[in-house]
Amino acid sequence: MKSLGKKPDGARLERMRASPLWTGHSFRNQHPIAPGLRDTAAPKPTLSEFLCGGPRRLPKAPLPSVNPLDGWRKPPDTGLRATWLGHSTVLIEIDGHRVLTDPVWGPRASPSRIAGPKRFQPVPIALRALPPVDLVLVSHDHYDHLDYPTIQELARMGVPFVTSLGVGAHLEAFGVAPERITELDWWESHTLPGSELTITAAPSQHFSGRGLKDRNATLWSSLAIRTEKHSVFFSGDTGLTSEYTTIRERLGPFDLVMLEVGAFHPSWGDIHLGPENALEAYKLLGGGAFLPVHWGTFALAVHDWDAPAETLLALAPQHDARLVMPRLGEAVEPSRAESVTPWWREVDARPAPKSAATEPEPMTLPKAMPWPVD
């Protein structure tokens, strides 16, 4: 199946083996995590929870969104603007450059077109309608971050990619020209030729793999996006670790911090943040405007679809967190962002259309899933 990607080999594999994170057969996290990527002290979600779900794992109707083209008609006055397009996909405009993070336009977080977690929220703009993108960032190779049909289309556009060690093998298999791929180990940087735009890979605590036998065969990273005037942090997928302090010291301060807040469960241990740990990570990173990502698009856990947003809204004042939570497709300049309006509540305030889904499709427990999506 082409969507599974390709195993690294040759010079790429040799470079991976030279990484201090390489164990001899796979990559490792900086800090130990529980076997099976879960906290054995926390109760697992029941099979019934995963197969049947709760009444609010999906919204009653599509979420409010706006056409981002309206916001993109002129450059940002401050030089920095972000447009959340769903899940972990954000278009960052930073001092004359456009950077796209973890682009996913496909209908499922899956290698299959007919099975696997299905998108409940459409992207507010077609991929082909995007303005010219200078750089695409891919944090790791899970299906809800590295999407086969999306990469195929971006490959035809000739845009360059920056990603983690080993992930370039998948990109090449999906049609991206080798000379347009830059792979980074943690703390390595790449500057876009002819510009001051620099991308630095930084630690995260997660895992990788697109099949049953390639666990941690490629690296996972957080990423810093920097120019002389602005700095943005993108967490990718990660748990909470002390490395955020080191990231702040080496790459901060940040004008905008994008942290993953969705698809979490206590039994999954330290491989996802969730909203509470995201606020702790935010403090370690030294603050800035906080744009939550990794929610509002796929039902990848058993919590209510809006639990991340509601928890952040309730707890942010206790952490002095400056939340930036625009509607999907709404271009926002972080330094000018106003107080958060809980726009997502509009979904419950209006009748659900007859075509709206009522429950996510059946899922098995993460440890037994035939493909990793988070």
C-alpha positions in Angstrom: 0.0 0.0 0.0 1.7 3.2 -1.2 0.2 5.3 1.7 2.3 3.3 4.2 5.4 5.0 2.8 8.9 3.7 2.5 11.6 2.5 4.9 14.8 4.6 5.1 17.9 3.1 3.5 21.3 4.0 2.1 22.8 7.4 3.1 19.6 8.4 4.8 19.8 5.4 7.1 23.5 6.0 7.8 22.7 9.5 8.9 20.0 8.2 11.2 22.4 5.8 12.8 24.8 8.6 13.6 22.1 10.3 15.7 22.6 10.2 19.5 18.9 9.3 19.7 19.4 6.1 17.7 19.5 2.9 19.8 20.7 0.5 17.1 17.4 -0.3 15.6 15.1 2.7 16.3 14.9 6.1 17.9 14.3 6.8 21.5 12.9 9.5 23.7 15.1 11.6 26.0 13.1 10.5 29.0 11.9 7.0 29.8 8.2 6.3 29.2 6.1 3.4 30.3 6.3 0.2 28.1 3.6 0.2 25.5 3.5 4.0 25.5 1.0 4.1 28.4 0.8 4.8 32.1 0.2 1.4 33.7 -1.1 3.1 36.9 -4.0 4.8 35.1 -7.1 2.8 34.1 -7.3 2.2 30.4 -10.4 3.3 28.4 -12.8 0.4 28.1 -13.4 -1.4 24.9 -17.0 -0.1 25.0 -15.8 3.5 25.2 -13.7 3.1 22.1 -16.2 1.1 20.0 -19.3 3.0 21.0 -17.9 6.3 22.2 -19.8 8.9 24.1 -22.6 11.2 23.0 -20.2 14.1 22.4 -17.2 12.6 20.7 -18.4 14.4 17.6 -19.9 17.8 17.2 -23.6 17.9 16.2 -22.7 19.9 13.0 -19.7 21.3 11.3 -17.8 23.9 13.3 -18.0 27.6 12.5 -15.3 28.6 9.9 -14.4 31.5 7.7 -12.8 31.7 4.2 -9.1 32.5 5.0 -8.7 34.2 1.6 -10.4 37.2 3.0 -7.8 37.5 5.8 -4.9 36.8 3.4 -5.6 39.6 1.0 -3.0 41.9 2.6 0.2 41.1 4.5 0.0 41.1 8.3 0.7 44.6 9.8 2.9 43.1 12.5 4.8 40.7 10.3 3.4 37.6 12.1 0.0 36.0 11.4 -1.4 32.5 11.9 -4.4 30.7 10.4 -5.5 27.5 12.0 -6.9 25.2 9.2 -7.8 22.2 11.4 -6.0 19.7 13.6 -2.2 20.6 13.5 -2.4 22.3 10.2 -1.5 26.0 10.5 -0.4 28.5 7.9 2.2 30.8 9.5 3.0 34.1 7.8 6.2 35.3 9.3 8.1 38.4 7.9 7.2 37.8 4.3 7.3 34.0 4.3 4.6 31.4 4.4 5.1 28.2 6.4 2.6 25.3 6.5 2.7 22.9 9.5 1.7 19.2 9.3 -0.7 19.6 6.4 -3.6 17.2 6.4 -6.4 17.7 3.8 -7.3 14.0 3.5 -10.6 12.5 4.6 -9.1 10.0 7.1 -6.2 9.7 9.4 -5.5 6.3 8.0 -3.6 4.5 5.2 -7.1 3.5 3.8 -9.7 5.5 2.1 -12.5 3.4 3.5 -11.5 2.7 7.1 -9.9 4.5 10.0 -10.7 7.8 11.9 -12.7 10.0 9.6 -12.5 13.8 9.5 -15.6 15.4 11.0 -14.5 19.0 10.1 -13.7 20.0 6.5 -10.7 22.2 5.8 -11.9 25.8 5.3 -10.0 26.1 2.0 -9.0 23.8 -0.8 -5.3 22.9 -0.9 -4.9 24.2 -4.4 -6.4 27.5 -3.4 -3.6 28.2 -0.9 -1.4 31.2 -1.6 2.2 30.2 -2.5 3.9 28.4 0.4 7.6 28.8 1.0 8.1 25.8 3.3 6.2 22.8 4.6 7.0 21.3 8.0 6.2 17.7 8.9 6.9 16.9 12.6 6.6 13.1 12.4 5.1 10.3 10.3 1.7 9.5 11.9 -1.3 9.6 9.6 -2.9 12.7 11.2 0.4 14.6 10.5 1.8 13.0 7.3 -1.1 12.6 4.9 -0.5 10.7 1.6 -2.9 12.5 -0.7 -2.0 15.9 0.7 1.8 15.3 0.2 1.1 14.0 -3.3 -0.6 17.3 -4.2 2.1 19.5 -2.5 4.8 17.5 -4.3 3.3 18.7 -7.6 3.5 22.3 -6.4 7.3 22.0 -5.9 7.3 23.3 -2.4 10.3 22.4 -0.1 9.9 20.3 3.1 11.7 20.3 6.4 11.0 17.2 8.6 12.5 14.8 11.1 15.2 12.3 10.4 14.0 9.4 8.3 10.6 10.9 7.3 12.1 12.0 4.0 11.9 8.4 2.8 8.1 8.6 3.0 8.1 12.0 1.3 10.1 10.7 -1.6 7.8 7.7 -1.9 4.9 10.1 -2.1 6.5 12.1 -5.0 8.5 14.8 -3.3 11.8 15.4 -5.1 14.9 14.5 -2.9 16.5 17.9 -3.4 13.4 19.5 -1.8 13.7 17.5 1.4 15.7 18.5 4.5 15.7 16.2 7.4 16.8 17.4 10.9 18.0 15.8 14.1 17.2 17.6 17.3 18.9 20.9 17.6 19.8 21.0 13.9 18.7 24.0 11.9 17.9 24.8 8.3 17.8 28.2 6.7 15.6 28.7 3.7 18.0 29.7 0.9 18.0 33.4 0.1 16.1 34.2 3.3 16.5 34.7 7.0 13.9 32.1 7.8 15.4 29.4 10.0 13.8 26.1 11.1 15.2 24.3 14.1 14.2 20.8 15.2 13.8 20.4 19.0 13.0 17.6 21.4 9.5 16.2 21.8 8.3 13.1 23.6 6.3 10.9 21.3 6.8 7.9 19.0 6.5 7.2 15.3 5.4 4.5 12.8 2.9 4.0 10.0 2.6 0.2 10.2 2.8 -2.7 12.6 6.6 -3.3 12.4 8.1 0.2 12.1 7.7 1.6 15.6 10.2 4.5 16.1 11.9 3.8 12.8 11.8 7.6 12.1 12.3 10.6 14.4 9.7 12.9 15.8 10.3 16.6 16.6 9.0 19.9 17.8 10.0 22.8 15.5 11.0 26.4 16.0 10.3 28.8 13.2 12.4 32.0 13.4 13.4 35.2 11.7 15.3 38.2 13.0 12.1 39.7 14.2 9.8 36.8 15.2 9.9 33.3 16.7 7.2 30.6 16.7 7.2 27.3 18.5 5.3 24.2 17.1 5.1 21.2 19.4 4.1 18.5 16.9 2.9 15.7 19.2 4.5 15.4 22.6 4.2 14.8 26.3 5.3 17.1 29.1 9.0 17.0 29.8 11.7 19.3 31.3 13.0 19.8 27.7 10.6 22.8 27.3 12.9 24.8 29.6 15.9 23.9 27.5 14.0 24.9 24.3 13.1 28.2 25.9 16.7 28.8 26.8 18.1 27.9 23.4 15.4 29.1 21.0 13.1 31.4 22.9 11.5 33.7 23.7 8.5 33.0 21.4 5.9 35.4 20.0 3.6 32.4 19.3 3.4 29.0 20.9 1.4 26.2 19.2 0.8 23.3 21.5 -1.2 20.1 20.9 -4.2 19.8 23.3 -6.4 17.1 21.9 -6.5 13.3 21.6 -5.4 12.6 25.2 -6.1 10.1 27.9 -4.5 9.6 31.4 -3.5 6.0 30.5 -1.5 7.1 27.5 1.1 8.5 29.8 3.6 11.0 28.5 3.1 10.9 24.7 0.4 13.7 24.5 0.0 16.9 26.4 -3.7 17.4 26.7 -4.9 20.9 27.8 -3.6 20.8 31.4 -0.1 19.7 30.6 -0.1 22.1 27.6 -0.5 25.0 30.1 2.4 23.6 32.1 4.5 23.4 28.9 3.5 26.9 28.0 4.9 28.2 31.3 8.2 26.3 30.8 8.5 27.8 27.3 8.2 31.3 28.8 4.8 32.3 27.6 3.8 34.2 24.5 0.5 33.9 22.6 -0.8 30.3 22.9 -2.6 28.8 19.8 -4.0 25.4 20.7 -3.7 22.7 17.9 -4.5 19.0 17.4 -8.2 19.3 18.1 -11.5 20.0 16.3 -11.0 17.7 13.3 -10.7 14.0 14.2 -12.1 11.9 17.0 -8.9 10.2 18.1 -9.7 9.7 21.8 -12.7 9.1 24.0 -13.1 12.6 25.5 -15.7 15.1 24.3 -14.7 16.8 21.1 -14.7 20.2 22.8 -13.1 19.2 26.1 -9.7 20.6 25.1 -11.1 24.0 24.4 -13.4 24.2 27.4 -10.6 23.1 29.8 -8.2 25.6 28.4 -10.7 28.4 28.6 -11.4 27.5 32.3 -7.8 27.1 33.4 -5.9 29.7 31.3 -6.4 32.6 33.8 -4.8 30.6 36.6 -1.7 30.2 34.4 -1.7 33.7 33.0 -1.9 32.2 29.5 -2.7 34.4 26.6 -4.9 32.2 24.5 -5.4 32.8 20.8 -8.3 30.6 19.7 -9.6 31.9 16.3 -12.3 30.1 14.2 -11.1 27.8 11.6 -9.7 29.8 8.7 -9.6 33.0 10.7 -6.2 34.8 10.1 -5.0 36.3 13.4 -2.0 38.4 14.4 -1.0 37.1 17.8 0.1 40.4 19.2 -3.3 41.9 18.3 -5.5 38.9 19.3 -8.4 39.9 21.5 -9.9 37.9 24.4 -11.2 34.5 23.4 -14.9 34.1 22.4 -16.0 30.4 22.8 -17.2 30.2 19.2 -17.3 26.4 19.3 -20.4 26.5 21.6 -22.4 27.7 18.6 -22.5 24.1 17.4 -24.6 23.1 20.4 -26.8 26.2 20.1 -28.2 25.3 16.7 -30.1 22.2 15.4 -27.9 19.5 13.8 -28.4 19.1 10.0 -29.8 15.8 8.9 -26.5 14.9 7.2 -24.4 15.4 10.3 -22.7 12.4 11.8 -23.7 11.3 15.2 -20.9 9.0 16.2 -17.3 8.3 15.1 -16.7 5.1 13.3 -15.6 2.2 15.5 -12.0 2.3 16.8 -9.9 -0.3 18.6 -7.6 0.4 21.5 -4.5 2.4 20.5 -2.0 -0.4 21.3 -3.9 -2.7 18.9 -4.5 -0.2 16.1 -3.3 -1.3 12.7 -2.0 2.2 12.1 -0.7 5.0 14.4 -2.7 8.3 14.0 -1.6 10.5 16.8 
